[in-house]
């Protein structure tokens, strides 16, 4: 793919994201009003982020990849469950992944 085509694709994706977000503001309140719809709409970002987390953690070029990212995410989950500071969670998970990769457990 040429550089120009890549930039056109990136700019088109940015424009599409902006237009989608702008159209969200134009949706009538009656379409998103109600307890069930509000609950579903409120949980959509959580579901999307969970899917992204799983895809980025175990997704590989040729299937599922098990490496240091699994242990780092597991540590982050435990630290979040223990209600640790978010910066501590990130630093702890990054340090664990870096340590495991230094010991040879890399993708």
TIBA-567849 format. One record per atom (N, C-alpha, C): residue number from 1; residue in three letters; atom name; z, x, y. Coordinates in steps of 0.2 Angstrom, whole numbers, m for minus. Atoms other than C-alpha are relative to their C-alpha. Last residue first. Example, Ala and Ser with C-alpha at 12.3 -4.5 7.8 and 13.67 -1.06 7.14 Angstrom:
BEGIN
<atom drenke="2" gumi="SER" tormi="N" z="m1" x="m4" y="m6"/>
<atom drenke="2" gumi="SER" tormi="CA" z="36" x="68" y="m5"/>
<atom drenke="2" gumi="SER" tormi="C" z="3" x="m4" y="5"/>
<atom drenke="1" gumi="ALA" tormi="N" z="0" x="4" y="m6"/>
<atom drenke="1" gumi="ALA" tormi="CA" z="39" x="62" y="m22"/>
<atom drenke="1" gumi="ALA" tormi="C" z="0" x="4" y="6"/>
//
This chain:
BEGIN
<atom drenke="107" gumi="UNK" tormi="N" z="5" x="4" y="3"/>
<atom drenke="107" gumi="UNK" tormi="CA" z="109" x="28" y="m68"/>
<atom drenke="107" gumi="UNK" tormi="C" z="m6" x="5" y="m3"/>
<atom drenke="106" gumi="UNK" tormi="N" z="5" x="2" y="m6"/>
<atom drenke="106" gumi="UNK" tormi="CA" z="123" x="40" y="m66"/>
<atom drenke="106" gumi="UNK" tormi="C" z="m5" x="m4" y="m4"/>
<atom drenke="105" gumi="UNK" tormi="N" z="1" x="7" y="2"/>
<atom drenke="105" gumi="UNK" tormi="CA" z="139" x="44" y="m77"/>
<atom drenke="105" gumi="UNK" tormi="C" z="m5" x="m3" y="5"/>
<atom drenke="104" gumi="UNK" tormi="N" z="6" x="1" y="4"/>
<atom drenke="104" gumi="UNK" tormi="CA" z="138" x="63" y="m75"/>
<atom drenke="104" gumi="UNK" tormi="C" z="m2" x="m7" y="m2"/>
<atom drenke="103" gumi="UNK" tormi="N" z="m1" x="m1" y="7"/>
<atom drenke="103" gumi="UNK" tormi="CA" z="155" x="67" y="m69"/>
<atom drenke="103" gumi="UNK" tormi="C" z="m6" x="m1" y="m5"/>
<atom drenke="102" gumi="UNK" tormi="N" z="m1" x="m8" y="0"/>
<atom drenke="102" gumi="UNK" tormi="CA" z="149" x="68" y="m51"/>
<atom drenke="102" gumi="UNK" tormi="C" z="2" x="2" y="m7"/>
<atom drenke="101" gumi="UNK" tormi="N" z="7" x="m3" y="0"/>
<atom drenke="101" gumi="UNK" tormi="CA" z="142" x="50" y="m54"/>
<atom drenke="101" gumi="UNK" tormi="C" z="1" x="8" y="0"/>
<atom drenke="100" gumi="UNK" tormi="N" z="4" x="1" y="7"/>
<atom drenke="100" gumi="UNK" tormi="CA" z="159" x="44" y="m60"/>
<atom drenke="100" gumi="UNK" tormi="C" z="m7" x="3" y="0"/>
<atom drenke="99" gumi="UNK" tormi="N" z="m3" x="m4" y="5"/>
<atom drenke="99" gumi="UNK" tormi="CA" z="167" x="52" y="m44"/>
<atom drenke="99" gumi="UNK" tormi="C" z="m3" x="m1" y="m7"/>
<atom drenke="98" gumi="UNK" tormi="N" z="1" x="m7" y="m1"/>
<atom drenke="98" gumi="UNK" tormi="CA" z="155" x="45" y="m33"/>
<atom drenke="98" gumi="UNK" tormi="C" z="3" x="4" y="m5"/>
<atom drenke="97" gumi="UNK" tormi="N" z="7" x="m1" y="2"/>
<atom drenke="97" gumi="UNK" tormi="CA" z="157" x="27" y="m40"/>
<atom drenke="97" gumi="UNK" tormi="C" z="m3" x="7" y="1"/>
<atom drenke="96" gumi="UNK" tormi="N" z="0" x="0" y="7"/>
<atom drenke="96" gumi="UNK" tormi="CA" z="176" x="29" y="m39"/>
<atom drenke="96" gumi="UNK" tormi="C" z="m8" x="1" y="m3"/>
<atom drenke="95" gumi="UNK" tormi="N" z="m3" x="m6" y="3"/>
<atom drenke="95" gumi="UNK" tormi="CA" z="175" x="35" y="m21"/>
<atom drenke="95" gumi="UNK" tormi="C" z="0" x="0" y="m8"/>
<atom drenke="94" gumi="UNK" tormi="N" z="5" x="m6" y="m1"/>
<atom drenke="94" gumi="UNK" tormi="CA" z="163" x="21" y="m16"/>
<atom drenke="94" gumi="UNK" tormi="C" z="3" x="6" y="m3"/>
<atom drenke="93" gumi="UNK" tormi="N" z="6" x="1" y="4"/>
<atom drenke="93" gumi="UNK" tormi="CA" z="174" x="8" y="m24"/>
<atom drenke="93" gumi="UNK" tormi="C" z="m5" x="5" y="1"/>
<atom drenke="92" gumi="UNK" tormi="N" z="m2" x="m2" y="7"/>
<atom drenke="92" gumi="UNK" tormi="CA" z="190" x="15" y="m16"/>
<atom drenke="92" gumi="UNK" tormi="C" z="m6" x="m1" y="m5"/>
<atom drenke="91" gumi="UNK" tormi="N" z="m1" x="m7" y="1"/>
<atom drenke="91" gumi="UNK" tormi="CA" z="182" x="16" y="1"/>
<atom drenke="91" gumi="UNK" tormi="C" z="2" x="2" y="m7"/>
<atom drenke="90" gumi="UNK" tormi="N" z="7" x="m3" y="0"/>
<atom drenke="90" gumi="UNK" tormi="CA" z="175" x="m2" y="0"/>
<atom drenke="90" gumi="UNK" tormi="C" z="1" x="8" y="m1"/>
<atom drenke="89" gumi="UNK" tormi="N" z="4" x="2" y="6"/>
<atom drenke="89" gumi="UNK" tormi="CA" z="192" x="m9" y="m6"/>
<atom drenke="89" gumi="UNK" tormi="C" z="m7" x="4" y="0"/>
<atom drenke="88" gumi="UNK" tormi="N" z="m3" x="m3" y="6"/>
<atom drenke="88" gumi="UNK" tormi="CA" z="202" x="1" y="7"/>
<atom drenke="88" gumi="UNK" tormi="C" z="m4" x="m2" y="m6"/>
<atom drenke="87" gumi="UNK" tormi="N" z="3" x="m7" y="m1"/>
<atom drenke="87" gumi="UNK" tormi="CA" z="190" x="m5" y="21"/>
<atom drenke="87" gumi="UNK" tormi="C" z="3" x="4" y="m6"/>
<atom drenke="86" gumi="UNK" tormi="N" z="8" x="0" y="1"/>
<atom drenke="86" gumi="UNK" tormi="CA" z="193" x="m23" y="15"/>
<atom drenke="86" gumi="UNK" tormi="C" z="m2" x="7" y="0"/>
<atom drenke="85" gumi="UNK" tormi="N" z="4" x="0" y="m6"/>
<atom drenke="85" gumi="UNK" tormi="CA" z="212" x="m21" y="15"/>
<atom drenke="85" gumi="UNK" tormi="C" z="m7" x="1" y="m2"/>
<atom drenke="84" gumi="UNK" tormi="N" z="0" x="m6" y="m4"/>
<atom drenke="84" gumi="UNK" tormi="CA" z="220" x="m25" y="m2"/>
<atom drenke="84" gumi="UNK" tormi="C" z="m4" x="m1" y="6"/>
<atom drenke="83" gumi="UNK" tormi="N" z="0" x="1" y="m8"/>
<atom drenke="83" gumi="UNK" tormi="CA" z="223" x="m43" y="m7"/>
<atom drenke="83" gumi="UNK" tormi="C" z="1" x="7" y="4"/>
<atom drenke="82" gumi="UNK" tormi="N" z="m6" x="m3" y="m3"/>
<atom drenke="82" gumi="UNK" tormi="CA" z="227" x="m38" y="m25"/>
<atom drenke="82" gumi="UNK" tormi="C" z="1" x="m1" y="7"/>
<atom drenke="81" gumi="UNK" tormi="N" z="m5" x="5" y="3"/>
<atom drenke="81" gumi="UNK" tormi="CA" z="213" x="m49" y="m31"/>
<atom drenke="81" gumi="UNK" tormi="C" z="7" x="2" y="2"/>
<atom drenke="80" gumi="UNK" tormi="N" z="0" x="6" y="m4"/>
<atom drenke="80" gumi="UNK" tormi="CA" z="202" x="m39" y="m18"/>
<atom drenke="80" gumi="UNK" tormi="C" z="5" x="m5" y="m3"/>
<atom drenke="79" gumi="UNK" tormi="N" z="m3" x="m1" y="m7"/>
<atom drenke="79" gumi="UNK" tormi="CA" z="208" x="m23" y="m26"/>
<atom drenke="79" gumi="UNK" tormi="C" z="0" x="m6" y="4"/>
<atom drenke="78" gumi="UNK" tormi="N" z="m8" x="0" y="1"/>
<atom drenke="78" gumi="UNK" tormi="CA" z="204" x="m30" y="m44"/>
<atom drenke="78" gumi="UNK" tormi="C" z="3" x="2" y="7"/>
<atom drenke="77" gumi="UNK" tormi="N" z="m2" x="6" y="2"/>
<atom drenke="77" gumi="UNK" tormi="CA" z="186" x="m35" y="m38"/>
<atom drenke="77" gumi="UNK" tormi="C" z="8" x="0" y="m1"/>
<atom drenke="76" gumi="UNK" tormi="N" z="0" x="4" y="m6"/>
<atom drenke="76" gumi="UNK" tormi="CA" z="183" x="m19" y="m30"/>
<atom drenke="76" gumi="UNK" tormi="C" z="3" x="m7" y="m1"/>
<atom drenke="75" gumi="UNK" tormi="N" z="m6" x="m3" y="m4"/>
<atom drenke="75" gumi="UNK" tormi="CA" z="188" x="m9" y="m45"/>
<atom drenke="75" gumi="UNK" tormi="C" z="1" x="m4" y="6"/>
<atom drenke="74" gumi="UNK" tormi="N" z="m6" x="2" y="4"/>
<atom drenke="74" gumi="UNK" tormi="CA" z="176" x="m20" y="m56"/>
<atom drenke="74" gumi="UNK" tormi="C" z="6" x="2" y="4"/>
<atom drenke="73" gumi="UNK" tormi="N" z="0" x="7" y="m1"/>
<atom drenke="73" gumi="UNK" tormi="CA" z="162" x="m17" y="m43"/>
<atom drenke="73" gumi="UNK" tormi="C" z="7" x="m3" y="m3"/>
<atom drenke="72" gumi="UNK" tormi="N" z="m2" x="0" y="m7"/>
<atom drenke="72" gumi="UNK" tormi="CA" z="165" x="2" y="m44"/>
<atom drenke="72" gumi="UNK" tormi="C" z="1" x="m8" y="2"/>
<atom drenke="71" gumi="UNK" tormi="N" z="m7" x="m1" y="m1"/>
<atom drenke="71" gumi="UNK" tormi="CA" z="166" x="1" y="m63"/>
<atom drenke="71" gumi="UNK" tormi="C" z="2" x="0" y="7"/>
<atom drenke="70" gumi="UNK" tormi="N" z="m4" x="5" y="4"/>
<atom drenke="70" gumi="UNK" tormi="CA" z="149" x="m8" y="m64"/>
<atom drenke="70" gumi="UNK" tormi="C" z="8" x="2" y="1"/>
<atom drenke="69" gumi="UNK" tormi="N" z="m1" x="6" y="m4"/>
<atom drenke="69" gumi="UNK" tormi="CA" z="141" x="3" y="m51"/>
<atom drenke="69" gumi="UNK" tormi="C" z="4" x="m5" y="m3"/>
<atom drenke="68" gumi="UNK" tormi="N" z="m6" x="m1" y="m4"/>
<atom drenke="68" gumi="UNK" tormi="CA" z="145" x="19" y="m61"/>
<atom drenke="68" gumi="UNK" tormi="C" z="1" x="m6" y="4"/>
<atom drenke="67" gumi="UNK" tormi="N" z="m2" x="m6" y="m2"/>
<atom drenke="67" gumi="UNK" tormi="CA" z="131" x="14" y="m74"/>
<atom drenke="67" gumi="UNK" tormi="C" z="7" x="0" y="4"/>
<atom drenke="66" gumi="UNK" tormi="N" z="m7" x="0" y="0"/>
<atom drenke="66" gumi="UNK" tormi="CA" z="125" x="0" y="m85"/>
<atom drenke="66" gumi="UNK" tormi="C" z="1" x="7" y="3"/>
<atom drenke="65" gumi="UNK" tormi="N" z="m2" x="m7" y="0"/>
<atom drenke="65" gumi="UNK" tormi="CA" z="107" x="m4" y="m81"/>
<atom drenke="65" gumi="UNK" tormi="C" z="7" x="0" y="1"/>
<atom drenke="64" gumi="UNK" tormi="N" z="m7" x="m1" y="m3"/>
<atom drenke="64" gumi="UNK" tormi="CA" z="100" x="m21" y="m86"/>
<atom drenke="64" gumi="UNK" tormi="C" z="2" x="7" y="m1"/>
<atom drenke="63" gumi="UNK" tormi="N" z="m5" x="5" y="3"/>
<atom drenke="63" gumi="UNK" tormi="CA" z="81" x="m22" y="m88"/>
<atom drenke="63" gumi="UNK" tormi="C" z="7" x="2" y="3"/>
<atom drenke="62" gumi="UNK" tormi="N" z="3" x="3" y="6"/>
<atom drenke="62" gumi="UNK" tormi="CA" z="66" x="m10" y="m85"/>
<atom drenke="62" gumi="UNK" tormi="C" z="6" x="m4" y="m3"/>
<atom drenke="61" gumi="UNK" tormi="N" z="8" x="0" y="1"/>
<atom drenke="61" gumi="UNK" tormi="CA" z="67" x="m5" y="m67"/>
<atom drenke="61" gumi="UNK" tormi="C" z="m2" x="m4" y="m6"/>
<atom drenke="60" gumi="UNK" tormi="N" z="3" x="m6" y="0"/>
<atom drenke="60" gumi="UNK" tormi="CA" z="86" x="m9" y="m65"/>
<atom drenke="60" gumi="UNK" tormi="C" z="m8" x="m1" y="m1"/>
<atom drenke="59" gumi="UNK" tormi="N" z="7" x="0" y="1"/>
<atom drenke="59" gumi="UNK" tormi="CA" z="97" x="m23" y="m61"/>
<atom drenke="59" gumi="UNK" tormi="C" z="m3" x="7" y="0"/>
<atom drenke="58" gumi="UNK" tormi="N" z="3" x="m2" y="7"/>
<atom drenke="58" gumi="UNK" tormi="CA" z="115" x="m21" y="m65"/>
<atom drenke="58" gumi="UNK" tormi="C" z="m7" x="0" y="m1"/>
<atom drenke="57" gumi="UNK" tormi="N" z="m5" x="m4" y="4"/>
<atom drenke="57" gumi="UNK" tormi="CA" z="124" x="m20" y="m48"/>
<atom drenke="57" gumi="UNK" tormi="C" z="m3" x="2" y="m7"/>
<atom drenke="56" gumi="UNK" tormi="N" z="0" x="m7" y="m3"/>
<atom drenke="56" gumi="UNK" tormi="CA" z="110" x="m25" y="m36"/>
<atom drenke="56" gumi="UNK" tormi="C" z="4" x="4" y="m5"/>
<atom drenke="55" gumi="UNK" tormi="N" z="6" x="m3" y="0"/>
<atom drenke="55" gumi="UNK" tormi="CA" z="106" x="m41" y="m46"/>
<atom drenke="55" gumi="UNK" tormi="C" z="0" x="8" y="2"/>
<atom drenke="54" gumi="UNK" tormi="N" z="2" x="m1" y="7"/>
<atom drenke="54" gumi="UNK" tormi="CA" z="124" x="m45" y="m49"/>
<atom drenke="54" gumi="UNK" tormi="C" z="m7" x="3" y="m1"/>
<atom drenke="53" gumi="UNK" tormi="N" z="m4" x="m5" y="3"/>
<atom drenke="53" gumi="UNK" tormi="CA" z="128" x="m43" y="m31"/>
<atom drenke="53" gumi="UNK" tormi="C" z="m1" x="2" y="m7"/>
<atom drenke="52" gumi="UNK" tormi="N" z="2" x="m6" y="m2"/>
<atom drenke="52" gumi="UNK" tormi="CA" z="113" x="m53" y="m25"/>
<atom drenke="52" gumi="UNK" tormi="C" z="4" x="6" y="m3"/>
<atom drenke="51" gumi="UNK" tormi="N" z="7" x="m2" y="3"/>
<atom drenke="51" gumi="UNK" tormi="CA" z="117" x="m67" y="m36"/>
<atom drenke="51" gumi="UNK" tormi="C" z="m2" x="7" y="2"/>
<atom drenke="50" gumi="UNK" tormi="N" z="m2" x="m2" y="7"/>
<atom drenke="50" gumi="UNK" tormi="CA" z="135" x="m67" y="m30"/>
<atom drenke="50" gumi="UNK" tormi="C" z="m6" x="2" y="m4"/>
<atom drenke="49" gumi="UNK" tormi="N" z="m3" x="m6" y="0"/>
<atom drenke="49" gumi="UNK" tormi="CA" z="129" x="m67" y="m12"/>
<atom drenke="49" gumi="UNK" tormi="C" z="2" x="3" y="m7"/>
<atom drenke="48" gumi="UNK" tormi="N" z="5" x="m4" y="m1"/>
<atom drenke="48" gumi="UNK" tormi="CA" z="118" x="m82" y="m15"/>
<atom drenke="48" gumi="UNK" tormi="C" z="2" x="8" y="0"/>
<atom drenke="47" gumi="UNK" tormi="N" z="5" x="0" y="6"/>
<atom drenke="47" gumi="UNK" tormi="CA" z="131" x="m92" y="m23"/>
<atom drenke="47" gumi="UNK" tormi="C" z="m5" x="6" y="1"/>
<atom drenke="46" gumi="UNK" tormi="N" z="m4" x="m3" y="5"/>
<atom drenke="46" gumi="UNK" tormi="CA" z="144" x="m88" y="m9"/>
<atom drenke="46" gumi="UNK" tormi="C" z="m5" x="1" y="m6"/>
<atom drenke="45" gumi="UNK" tormi="N" z="m1" x="m7" y="m1"/>
<atom drenke="45" gumi="UNK" tormi="CA" z="131" x="m92" y="4"/>
<atom drenke="45" gumi="UNK" tormi="C" z="3" x="4" y="m5"/>
<atom drenke="44" gumi="UNK" tormi="N" z="7" x="m3" y="1"/>
<atom drenke="44" gumi="UNK" tormi="CA" z="127" x="m109" y="m5"/>
<atom drenke="44" gumi="UNK" tormi="C" z="0" x="8" y="2"/>
<atom drenke="43" gumi="UNK" tormi="N" z="m1" x="m5" y="6"/>
<atom drenke="43" gumi="UNK" tormi="CA" z="146" x="m114" y="m6"/>
<atom drenke="43" gumi="UNK" tormi="C" z="m7" x="4" y="m1"/>
<atom drenke="42" gumi="UNK" tormi="N" z="m5" x="m5" y="m1"/>
<atom drenke="42" gumi="UNK" tormi="CA" z="147" x="m122" y="12"/>
<atom drenke="42" gumi="UNK" tormi="C" z="0" x="6" y="m6"/>
<atom drenke="41" gumi="UNK" tormi="N" z="2" x="m5" y="m5"/>
<atom drenke="41" gumi="UNK" tormi="CA" z="131" x="m131" y="10"/>
<atom drenke="41" gumi="UNK" tormi="C" z="4" x="6" y="1"/>
<atom drenke="40" gumi="UNK" tormi="N" z="6" x="m3" y="3"/>
<atom drenke="40" gumi="UNK" tormi="CA" z="137" x="m139" y="m7"/>
<atom drenke="40" gumi="UNK" tormi="C" z="m3" x="5" y="5"/>
<atom drenke="39" gumi="UNK" tormi="N" z="m3" x="m5" y="5"/>
<atom drenke="39" gumi="UNK" tormi="CA" z="154" x="m143" y="1"/>
<atom drenke="39" gumi="UNK" tormi="C" z="m6" x="4" y="m3"/>
<atom drenke="38" gumi="UNK" tormi="N" z="m4" x="m5" y="m4"/>
<atom drenke="38" gumi="UNK" tormi="CA" z="146" x="m151" y="17"/>
<atom drenke="38" gumi="UNK" tormi="C" z="2" x="5" y="m5"/>
<atom drenke="37" gumi="UNK" tormi="N" z="5" x="m4" y="m3"/>
<atom drenke="37" gumi="UNK" tormi="CA" z="134" x="m161" y="6"/>
<atom drenke="37" gumi="UNK" tormi="C" z="3" x="6" y="3"/>
<atom drenke="36" gumi="UNK" tormi="N" z="3" x="m3" y="5"/>
<atom drenke="36" gumi="UNK" tormi="CA" z="148" x="m168" y="m4"/>
<atom drenke="36" gumi="UNK" tormi="C" z="m5" x="5" y="2"/>
<atom drenke="35" gumi="UNK" tormi="N" z="m4" x="m5" y="3"/>
<atom drenke="35" gumi="UNK" tormi="CA" z="159" x="m172" y="11"/>
<atom drenke="35" gumi="UNK" tormi="C" z="m3" x="4" y="m6"/>
<atom drenke="34" gumi="UNK" tormi="N" z="m3" x="2" y="7"/>
<atom drenke="34" gumi="UNK" tormi="CA" z="146" x="m180" y="21"/>
<atom drenke="34" gumi="UNK" tormi="C" z="4" x="5" y="m3"/>
<atom drenke="33" gumi="UNK" tormi="N" z="m7" x="4" y="0"/>
<atom drenke="33" gumi="UNK" tormi="CA" z="135" x="m175" y="35"/>
<atom drenke="33" gumi="UNK" tormi="C" z="2" x="m2" y="m6"/>
<atom drenke="32" gumi="UNK" tormi="N" z="m6" x="m5" y="3"/>
<atom drenke="32" gumi="UNK" tormi="CA" z="121" x="m162" y="32"/>
<atom drenke="32" gumi="UNK" tormi="C" z="7" x="m3" y="1"/>
<atom drenke="31" gumi="UNK" tormi="N" z="2" x="m3" y="7"/>
<atom drenke="31" gumi="UNK" tormi="CA" z="106" x="m174" y="33"/>
<atom drenke="31" gumi="UNK" tormi="C" z="5" x="5" y="m3"/>
<atom drenke="30" gumi="UNK" tormi="N" z="m1" x="5" y="5"/>
<atom drenke="30" gumi="UNK" tormi="CA" z="114" x="m185" y="47"/>
<atom drenke="30" gumi="UNK" tormi="C" z="m2" x="3" y="m7"/>
<atom drenke="29" gumi="UNK" tormi="N" z="m7" x="m1" y="3"/>
<atom drenke="29" gumi="UNK" tormi="CA" z="116" x="m169" y="58"/>
<atom drenke="29" gumi="UNK" tormi="C" z="1" x="m5" y="m6"/>
<atom drenke="28" gumi="UNK" tormi="N" z="m4" x="5" y="m2"/>
<atom drenke="28" gumi="UNK" tormi="CA" z="97" x="m169" y="60"/>
<atom drenke="28" gumi="UNK" tormi="C" z="7" x="1" y="m3"/>
<atom drenke="27" gumi="UNK" tormi="N" z="m1" x="5" y="5"/>
<atom drenke="27" gumi="UNK" tormi="CA" z="89" x="m152" y="56"/>
<atom drenke="27" gumi="UNK" tormi="C" z="5" x="m5" y="2"/>
<atom drenke="26" gumi="UNK" tormi="N" z="4" x="6" y="m1"/>
<atom drenke="26" gumi="UNK" tormi="CA" z="83" x="m143" y="71"/>
<atom drenke="26" gumi="UNK" tormi="C" z="2" x="m6" y="m5"/>
<atom drenke="25" gumi="UNK" tormi="N" z="m3" x="3" y="m6"/>
<atom drenke="25" gumi="UNK" tormi="CA" z="96" x="m129" y="70"/>
<atom drenke="25" gumi="UNK" tormi="C" z="m3" x="m7" y="2"/>
<atom drenke="24" gumi="UNK" tormi="N" z="m7" x="3" y="3"/>
<atom drenke="24" gumi="UNK" tormi="CA" z="90" x="m125" y="52"/>
<atom drenke="24" gumi="UNK" tormi="C" z="4" x="m3" y="6"/>
<atom drenke="23" gumi="UNK" tormi="N" z="1" x="7" y="3"/>
<atom drenke="23" gumi="UNK" tormi="CA" z="72" x="m124" y="59"/>
<atom drenke="23" gumi="UNK" tormi="C" z="7" x="m3" y="m2"/>
<atom drenke="22" gumi="UNK" tormi="N" z="1" x="5" y="m6"/>
<atom drenke="22" gumi="UNK" tormi="CA" z="78" x="m109" y="70"/>
<atom drenke="22" gumi="UNK" tormi="C" z="m1" x="m7" y="m3"/>
<atom drenke="21" gumi="UNK" tormi="N" z="m7" x="1" y="m3"/>
<atom drenke="21" gumi="UNK" tormi="CA" z="85" x="m100" y="54"/>
<atom drenke="21" gumi="UNK" tormi="C" z="m1" x="m5" y="6"/>
<atom drenke="20" gumi="UNK" tormi="N" z="m4" x="4" y="4"/>
<atom drenke="20" gumi="UNK" tormi="CA" z="68" x="m103" y="45"/>
<atom drenke="20" gumi="UNK" tormi="C" z="7" x="m1" y="3"/>
<atom drenke="19" gumi="UNK" tormi="N" z="2" x="7" y="0"/>
<atom drenke="19" gumi="UNK" tormi="CA" z="58" x="m97" y="60"/>
<atom drenke="19" gumi="UNK" tormi="C" z="4" x="m4" y="m5"/>
<atom drenke="18" gumi="UNK" tormi="N" z="m2" x="3" y="m6"/>
<atom drenke="18" gumi="UNK" tormi="CA" z="68" x="m81" y="61"/>
<atom drenke="18" gumi="UNK" tormi="C" z="m2" x="m7" y="1"/>
<atom drenke="17" gumi="UNK" tormi="N" z="m7" x="1" y="0"/>
<atom drenke="17" gumi="UNK" tormi="CA" z="67" x="m77" y="43"/>
<atom drenke="17" gumi="UNK" tormi="C" z="2" x="m3" y="6"/>
<atom drenke="16" gumi="UNK" tormi="N" z="m1" x="5" y="4"/>
<atom drenke="16" gumi="UNK" tormi="CA" z="48" x="m80" y="43"/>
<atom drenke="16" gumi="UNK" tormi="C" z="8" x="m1" y="0"/>
<atom drenke="15" gumi="UNK" tormi="N" z="2" x="6" y="m3"/>
<atom drenke="15" gumi="UNK" tormi="CA" z="46" x="m69" y="58"/>
<atom drenke="15" gumi="UNK" tormi="C" z="2" x="m6" y="m4"/>
<atom drenke="14" gumi="UNK" tormi="N" z="m5" x="1" y="m6"/>
<atom drenke="14" gumi="UNK" tormi="CA" z="56" x="m55" y="50"/>
<atom drenke="14" gumi="UNK" tormi="C" z="m2" x="m6" y="3"/>
<atom drenke="13" gumi="UNK" tormi="N" z="m7" x="2" y="3"/>
<atom drenke="13" gumi="UNK" tormi="CA" z="46" x="m57" y="33"/>
<atom drenke="13" gumi="UNK" tormi="C" z="5" x="m1" y="6"/>
<atom drenke="12" gumi="UNK" tormi="N" z="0" x="7" y="3"/>
<atom drenke="12" gumi="UNK" tormi="CA" z="30" x="m56" y="43"/>
<atom drenke="12" gumi="UNK" tormi="C" z="6" x="m3" y="m3"/>
<atom drenke="11" gumi="UNK" tormi="N" z="m1" x="5" y="m6"/>
<atom drenke="11" gumi="UNK" tormi="CA" z="36" x="m41" y="52"/>
<atom drenke="11" gumi="UNK" tormi="C" z="m1" x="m7" y="m1"/>
<atom drenke="10" gumi="UNK" tormi="N" z="m7" x="0" y="m3"/>
<atom drenke="10" gumi="UNK" tormi="CA" z="40" x="m32" y="36"/>
<atom drenke="10" gumi="UNK" tormi="C" z="0" x="m5" y="6"/>
<atom drenke="9" gumi="UNK" tormi="N" z="m4" x="4" y="5"/>
<atom drenke="9" gumi="UNK" tormi="CA" z="23" x="m37" y="28"/>
<atom drenke="9" gumi="UNK" tormi="C" z="7" x="m1" y="3"/>
<atom drenke="8" gumi="UNK" tormi="N" z="2" x="7" y="0"/>
<atom drenke="8" gumi="UNK" tormi="CA" z="13" x="m31" y="43"/>
<atom drenke="8" gumi="UNK" tormi="C" z="4" x="m5" y="m4"/>
<atom drenke="7" gumi="UNK" tormi="N" z="m3" x="3" y="m6"/>
<atom drenke="7" gumi="UNK" tormi="CA" z="23" x="m15" y="43"/>
<atom drenke="7" gumi="UNK" tormi="C" z="m2" x="m7" y="1"/>
<atom drenke="6" gumi="UNK" tormi="N" z="m7" x="0" y="1"/>
<atom drenke="6" gumi="UNK" tormi="CA" z="18" x="m12" y="24"/>
<atom drenke="6" gumi="UNK" tormi="C" z="4" x="m3" y="7"/>
<atom drenke="5" gumi="UNK" tormi="N" z="m1" x="6" y="4"/>
<atom drenke="5" gumi="UNK" tormi="CA" z="0" x="m17" y="28"/>
<atom drenke="5" gumi="UNK" tormi="C" z="8" x="0" y="m2"/>
<atom drenke="4" gumi="UNK" tormi="N" z="2" x="6" y="m5"/>
<atom drenke="4" gumi="UNK" tormi="CA" z="m1" x="m4" y="42"/>
<atom drenke="4" gumi="UNK" tormi="C" z="2" x="m6" y="m4"/>
<atom drenke="3" gumi="UNK" tormi="N" z="m5" x="0" y="m5"/>
<atom drenke="3" gumi="UNK" tormi="CA" z="7" x="10" y="31"/>
<atom drenke="3" gumi="UNK" tormi="C" z="0" x="m7" y="4"/>
<atom drenke="2" gumi="UNK" tormi="N" z="1" x="m4" y="m6"/>
<atom drenke="2" gumi="UNK" tormi="CA" z="m5" x="7" y="17"/>
<atom drenke="2" gumi="UNK" tormi="C" z="6" x="m1" y="5"/>
<atom drenke="1" gumi="UNK" tormi="N" z="0" x="4" y="m6"/>
<atom drenke="1" gumi="UNK" tormi="CA" z="0" x="0" y="0"/>
<atom drenke="1" gumi="UNK" tormi="C" z="0" x="4" y="6"/>
//
